[in-house]
Amino acid sequence: MSFRKIDYLTWARTFMGRSRYDLARSNVKAVTKEEIELTLDQIDVSIPDPQGNEDLRQLLAKRYGVPASCVFITNGATMGLFLACAATIDRNDEVLLESPNYEPLYRIPMQFGANLKMIERRFDRGWQIDLEELERRVSRSTRAIVLTNMHNPSGVATNPEKLRTIGQIARACGARVIVSEVYLDNVFASGHKPAATYGDHMVSLGSMSKVYGLGSLRVGWIVGSEEVIDRLKTIFDYVAGGLPGPTQSIALAALKKSDVLLARCRDIVQRNIKAVSEWIKKHEDTTWIEPEGGTVGMLKLPPHVEALGLATLLREKYSTLVVPGDFFWVKGFIRLSLGVDEEVVRIGLKNLGSAIEQMRSPQR
């Protein structure tokens, strides 16, 4: 079996961490062991349970309101997506996928031989899923609807009533809804719930990487029906042997302090949203749909400013890194990190303004 490279991840490995003002990262800045008050006696060095640390699974089960048998610990959210798709999709199955989208959500179902149909999220509709379009696109051949909530790359949230309706549409045609929720714990508004709480045909994917600041742990999880969990256990045996015990115990310690870590993330992101909004007011030919949480946002560029060229100019002349929207299948936009230090955002935005002016007047 041949695997096509994932262009965005190839680009990220090449350029991230090499610019002074990195506005391309999708996670909040890393936490320290002092911030989670981690001590050596909290770290379990025992042989890991292939299903995941029992205490960690129980903690997640309580948060999602499901039995621990409906929780499976994975090597990060991308591994979770791979397993969820492998447990759901066969060759030639129909899969509905949002656009713009995070490229692995596109490549993984394609790798399993799925026939992809796109559901367009449009800027002029606030990047929201249109339920009428979804109902037109879904069919009896649909086996999965794959989404992000909060949406990557825009940072908008799907409200609970709409998510419930999406689940009802899927159930009616016998499809499963797989939702990457790696940003959802930092949604600002109250009332949002994980997809898995809306029925056994809904699957939630979570992670420590984005809003908890622990990306180096590579800890994620899947929450779904016992049928789904049983299927992916078999698949997991082919691709991994379980996470190290110390990694899982650090994740457990961090989740026990989730209120503190999420307050930290929210403070960083809200400061940066304010900084971007202030910048936009001074650059009226740029705009965005203000994110509702998470750690990323999508900026609409002025007409005739091409995102790939702008990103290259920023990187090479201003040591500033942004993600061109082209990697999410949308032109004329860039994705910005909201999880870094405010000073990095403010200087990065200043450089962005200068680069846009240079592209408008290349003779200068």
C-alpha positions as CSV (number, residue, x, y, z in Angstrom):
1,M,0.0,0.0,0.0
2,S,1.3,3.4,-1.0
3,F,0.7,6.5,1.1
4,R,0.4,10.0,-0.4
5,K,2.3,12.6,1.6
6,I,0.2,15.1,3.5
7,D,1.2,18.5,2.1
8,Y,0.4,20.6,5.1
9,L,2.3,18.4,7.5
10,T,5.3,18.3,5.2
11,W,5.2,22.1,5.0
12,A,4.9,22.3,8.8
13,R,7.8,20.0,9.4
14,T,9.9,22.1,7.0
15,F,9.2,25.6,8.4
16,M,7.6,25.5,11.9
17,G,10.0,26.5,14.7
18,R,12.4,28.3,12.3
19,S,10.8,31.8,12.3
20,R,11.2,34.3,15.1
21,Y,7.5,35.2,15.0
22,D,5.7,31.9,14.5
23,L,2.0,32.4,13.9
24,A,1.5,29.0,12.3
25,R,1.2,26.7,15.3
26,S,-2.2,25.3,16.2
27,N,-1.6,24.7,19.9
28,V,-1.4,27.0,22.9
29,K,2.2,27.5,24.1
30,A,3.6,24.6,26.1
31,V,3.0,24.3,29.8
32,T,5.7,23.6,32.3
33,K,5.8,20.8,34.9
34,E,5.5,23.6,37.5
35,E,2.2,24.7,36.0
36,I,0.6,21.3,36.4
37,E,2.5,20.8,39.7
38,L,3.8,17.5,38.4
39,T,5.8,15.4,40.9
40,L,7.8,12.2,40.3
41,D,5.4,10.1,42.5
42,Q,2.6,10.9,40.0
43,I,4.5,9.2,37.1
44,D,3.7,5.5,36.6
45,V,6.5,3.6,35.0
46,S,4.6,0.3,34.9
47,I,3.9,-1.7,31.7
48,P,1.0,0.2,30.0
49,D,-2.5,-1.3,29.6
50,P,-3.1,-1.6,25.8
51,Q,-6.5,0.0,26.4
52,G,-5.0,3.0,28.2
53,N,-4.3,3.9,31.8
54,E,-7.3,2.9,33.8
55,D,-7.4,6.0,35.9
56,L,-7.1,8.2,32.8
57,R,-9.9,6.3,31.1
58,Q,-12.1,6.6,34.1
59,L,-11.5,10.3,34.3
60,L,-12.3,10.8,30.7
61,A,-15.4,8.6,31.0
62,K,-16.7,10.7,33.8
63,R,-16.2,13.9,31.8
64,Y,-18.1,12.5,28.8
65,G,-20.7,10.7,30.8
66,V,-20.0,7.3,29.4
67,P,-18.7,3.9,30.7
68,A,-14.9,3.5,30.6
69,S,-15.4,0.8,28.1
70,C,-16.4,3.5,25.6
71,V,-13.0,5.3,26.0
72,F,-9.8,4.4,24.2
73,I,-6.4,6.1,24.6
74,T,-4.5,6.8,21.4
75,N,-1.1,8.2,20.2
76,G,-2.5,11.6,19.6
77,A,-5.6,12.8,17.8
78,T,-4.3,11.9,14.3
79,M,-3.9,8.3,15.4
80,G,-7.4,8.6,16.8
81,L,-8.8,9.8,13.5
82,F,-7.0,7.0,11.6
83,L,-8.4,4.4,14.0
84,A,-12.0,5.8,13.9
85,C,-11.9,5.9,10.1
86,A,-10.5,2.4,9.9
87,A,-13.3,1.1,12.2
88,T,-16.0,2.8,10.1
89,I,-15.0,3.0,6.5
90,D,-14.5,0.4,3.8
91,R,-13.4,0.8,0.2
92,N,-15.9,2.7,-1.9
93,D,-17.9,3.9,1.1
94,E,-19.2,7.4,0.8
95,V,-17.8,10.0,3.3
96,L,-19.0,13.5,3.7
97,L,-16.3,16.0,4.7
98,E,-16.4,19.7,5.5
99,S,-14.3,22.2,3.5
100,P,-12.1,24.0,4.4
101,N,-10.7,21.2,6.3
102,Y,-7.6,20.0,8.1
103,E,-5.8,17.9,5.5
104,P,-5.4,14.6,7.4
105,L,-9.2,14.6,7.7
106,Y,-9.2,14.5,3.9
107,R,-6.3,12.2,3.3
108,I,-7.1,9.4,5.8
109,P,-10.6,8.5,4.5
110,M,-9.1,8.8,0.9
111,Q,-6.4,6.3,2.0
112,F,-9.1,3.8,2.9
113,G,-10.6,4.1,-0.5
114,A,-13.6,6.2,0.4
115,N,-15.5,8.3,-2.1
116,L,-15.4,11.8,-0.7
117,K,-18.2,14.4,-1.0
118,M,-17.6,17.9,0.3
119,I,-19.9,20.1,2.5
120,E,-18.8,23.7,2.0
121,R,-18.3,26.0,4.9
122,R,-18.5,29.5,3.5
123,F,-17.0,32.7,4.9
124,D,-20.2,34.6,4.1
125,R,-22.1,32.1,6.2
126,G,-19.7,32.5,9.2
127,W,-17.9,29.2,8.3
128,Q,-21.0,27.3,9.5
129,I,-22.3,24.0,8.2
130,D,-25.5,24.5,6.1
131,L,-27.9,21.9,7.2
132,E,-29.9,22.1,3.9
133,E,-26.7,21.4,2.0
134,L,-25.9,18.5,4.3
135,E,-29.3,17.0,3.7
136,R,-28.9,17.3,-0.1
137,R,-25.4,15.7,0.0
138,V,-26.1,12.8,2.3
139,S,-27.4,9.5,0.8
140,R,-28.0,5.9,1.7
141,S,-24.5,5.2,0.6
142,T,-23.0,7.6,3.2
143,R,-21.1,5.8,5.9
144,A,-19.4,8.6,7.7
145,I,-19.6,12.4,8.2
146,V,-16.3,13.8,9.3
147,L,-16.1,17.2,11.0
148,T,-14.2,19.4,13.3
149,N,-15.7,21.2,16.3
150,M,-14.3,23.7,16.9
151,H,-13.7,24.2,13.2
152,N,-10.1,24.0,12.0
153,P,-9.0,26.4,10.5
154,S,-11.5,29.1,11.4
155,G,-12.2,28.5,15.1
156,V,-16.0,28.7,14.9
157,A,-18.1,26.4,16.9
158,T,-21.1,24.3,15.9
159,N,-23.9,25.0,18.3
160,P,-25.4,22.0,20.3
161,E,-28.8,22.1,18.4
162,K,-27.1,22.0,15.0
163,L,-24.8,19.2,16.1
164,R,-27.8,17.2,17.4
165,T,-29.5,17.7,14.0
166,I,-26.4,16.6,12.1
167,G,-26.5,13.4,14.2
168,Q,-30.2,12.9,13.4
169,I,-29.5,13.3,9.7
170,A,-26.6,10.7,9.9
171,R,-28.7,8.2,11.9
172,A,-31.5,8.3,9.3
173,C,-29.1,7.1,6.6
174,G,-27.1,4.7,8.8
175,A,-24.0,6.8,8.9
176,R,-21.6,7.6,11.8
177,V,-20.4,11.1,12.7
178,I,-16.7,11.4,13.5
179,V,-15.9,14.7,15.1
180,S,-12.4,16.0,16.0
181,E,-12.9,18.1,19.1
182,V,-9.3,18.9,20.0
183,Y,-10.2,22.6,20.4
184,L,-13.6,22.2,22.0
185,D,-12.5,22.3,25.6
186,N,-11.6,26.0,25.1
187,V,-14.9,27.1,23.6
188,F,-15.9,30.3,25.2
189,A,-19.7,29.9,25.3
190,S,-21.4,27.5,27.7
191,G,-23.7,24.7,26.7
192,H,-21.4,22.9,24.1
193,K,-21.1,19.2,24.5
194,P,-19.0,16.5,22.8
195,A,-20.5,14.7,19.9
196,A,-20.3,11.3,21.6
197,T,-22.9,12.5,24.2
198,Y,-25.6,12.7,21.4
199,G,-25.8,9.0,20.6
200,D,-23.9,5.8,19.9
201,H,-23.5,6.7,16.2
202,M,-21.4,9.7,17.2
203,V,-17.6,9.6,17.8
204,S,-15.5,12.2,19.6
205,L,-11.8,12.6,19.2
206,G,-9.8,14.5,21.9
207,S,-6.2,15.4,22.6
208,M,-3.8,17.0,25.1
209,S,-2.0,18.8,22.3
210,K,-4.0,21.9,21.4
211,V,-5.6,23.7,24.4
212,Y,-3.7,21.9,27.2
213,G,-0.2,22.8,25.9
214,L,1.1,19.2,26.1
215,G,1.6,18.3,22.4
216,S,4.9,16.5,23.1
217,L,3.0,13.9,25.1
218,R,1.2,12.7,21.9
219,V,-1.8,11.6,24.0
220,G,-5.3,11.5,22.5
221,W,-8.5,9.6,23.0
222,I,-11.6,8.2,21.2
223,V,-15.0,8.2,22.8
224,G,-17.6,6.1,21.0
225,S,-19.9,3.1,21.3
226,E,-18.5,-0.1,22.6
227,E,-19.0,-1.5,19.1
228,V,-16.6,1.1,17.7
229,I,-14.1,0.7,20.5
230,D,-14.1,-3.1,20.0
231,R,-13.4,-2.7,16.3
232,L,-10.6,-0.3,16.7
233,K,-8.8,-2.4,19.4
234,T,-8.1,-5.0,16.7
235,I,-6.9,-2.3,14.3
236,F,-4.7,-0.8,17.0
237,D,-2.8,-4.1,17.4
238,Y,-1.5,-3.6,13.8
239,V,-0.3,0.0,14.2
240,A,0.8,0.5,17.8
241,G,1.4,-1.3,21.1
242,G,0.0,1.2,23.5
243,L,1.3,4.4,25.0
244,P,4.1,4.5,27.6
245,G,2.9,4.5,31.2
246,P,4.7,7.7,32.1
247,T,3.1,9.6,29.2
248,Q,-0.4,8.6,30.3
249,S,0.2,9.4,33.9
250,I,1.4,12.9,33.0
251,A,-1.8,13.4,31.0
252,L,-3.8,12.2,33.9
253,A,-2.1,14.7,36.2
254,A,-2.7,17.5,33.7
255,L,-6.4,16.7,33.3
256,K,-6.9,16.8,37.0
257,K,-5.9,20.4,36.7
258,S,-7.9,21.0,33.6
259,D,-9.7,24.1,35.1
260,V,-6.4,25.8,35.6
261,L,-4.9,24.9,32.2
262,L,-8.1,25.9,30.3
263,A,-8.2,29.2,32.2
264,R,-4.6,29.8,31.1
265,C,-5.4,28.9,27.5
266,R,-8.5,31.1,27.5
267,D,-6.6,34.1,28.8
268,I,-3.9,33.8,26.2
269,V,-6.3,33.3,23.3
270,Q,-8.7,36.1,24.3
271,R,-5.8,38.6,24.6
272,N,-4.7,37.6,21.1
273,I,-8.2,37.8,19.6
274,K,-8.3,41.3,21.0
275,A,-4.9,42.1,19.3
276,V,-6.1,40.8,16.0
277,S,-9.4,42.6,16.1
278,E,-7.6,45.9,16.9
279,W,-5.3,45.3,13.9
280,I,-8.2,44.5,11.6
281,K,-9.8,47.8,12.5
282,K,-6.7,49.6,11.2
283,H,-6.7,47.4,8.0
284,E,-10.2,47.5,6.8
285,D,-9.6,45.5,3.7
286,T,-8.8,42.5,5.9
287,T,-11.4,40.7,8.1
288,W,-12.3,37.5,9.9
289,I,-15.0,35.6,11.6
290,E,-13.9,36.1,15.2
291,P,-13.1,32.7,16.7
292,E,-15.3,31.4,19.5
293,G,-12.4,29.8,21.3
294,G,-9.8,27.2,20.4
295,T,-6.4,28.5,19.5
296,V,-6.6,29.4,15.8
297,G,-8.4,31.9,13.5
298,M,-8.7,32.5,9.8
299,L,-7.9,35.9,8.3
300,K,-9.4,37.0,5.0
301,L,-6.8,38.8,2.9
302,P,-7.4,41.9,0.7
303,P,-8.4,41.2,-2.9
304,H,-5.5,40.2,-5.1
305,V,-3.2,39.3,-2.2
306,E,-2.2,35.7,-2.8
307,A,-1.7,33.7,0.4
308,L,1.1,31.4,-0.7
309,G,3.2,34.4,-2.0
310,L,2.4,36.4,1.1
311,A,3.5,33.5,3.4
312,T,6.7,33.1,1.5
313,L,7.5,36.9,1.7
314,L,6.7,36.9,5.5
315,R,8.9,33.9,6.1
316,E,11.9,35.0,4.0
317,K,11.9,38.8,4.8
318,Y,10.2,39.2,8.1
319,S,10.9,35.8,9.9
320,T,7.2,35.5,10.4
321,L,5.3,32.3,9.7
322,V,1.6,32.0,8.9
323,V,-0.3,29.1,7.2
324,P,-1.7,29.8,3.8
325,G,-5.3,28.8,3.5
326,D,-4.4,26.8,0.4
327,F,-3.4,24.0,2.8
328,F,-7.1,23.9,3.9
329,W,-8.4,24.1,0.4
330,V,-9.4,27.8,0.5
331,K,-7.6,30.6,-1.3
332,G,-7.3,34.2,-0.1
333,F,-7.0,33.4,3.6
334,I,-4.3,32.7,6.1
335,R,-4.6,30.8,9.5
336,L,-3.1,32.6,12.5
337,S,-2.1,31.1,15.8
338,L,-3.8,32.6,18.9
339,G,-2.0,30.4,21.4
340,V,1.4,32.1,21.5
341,D,2.7,35.1,23.4
342,E,0.8,38.3,22.8
343,E,4.0,40.1,21.8
344,V,4.6,37.6,19.1
345,V,1.1,38.1,17.7
346,R,1.4,41.9,17.7
347,I,4.8,42.0,16.0
348,G,3.7,39.3,13.6
349,L,0.7,41.4,12.7
350,K,2.8,44.4,12.2
351,N,5.0,42.4,9.8
352,L,1.9,41.1,8.1
353,G,0.7,44.6,7.4
354,S,4.1,45.5,5.9
355,A,4.2,42.4,3.7
356,I,0.7,43.1,2.4
357,E,1.7,46.6,1.5
358,Q,4.8,45.3,-0.3
359,M,2.8,42.9,-2.3
360,R,0.4,45.7,-3.4
361,S,3.3,47.9,-4.4
362,P,6.1,45.5,-5.5
363,Q,8.1,48.3,-7.0
364,R,8.9,49.8,-3.6
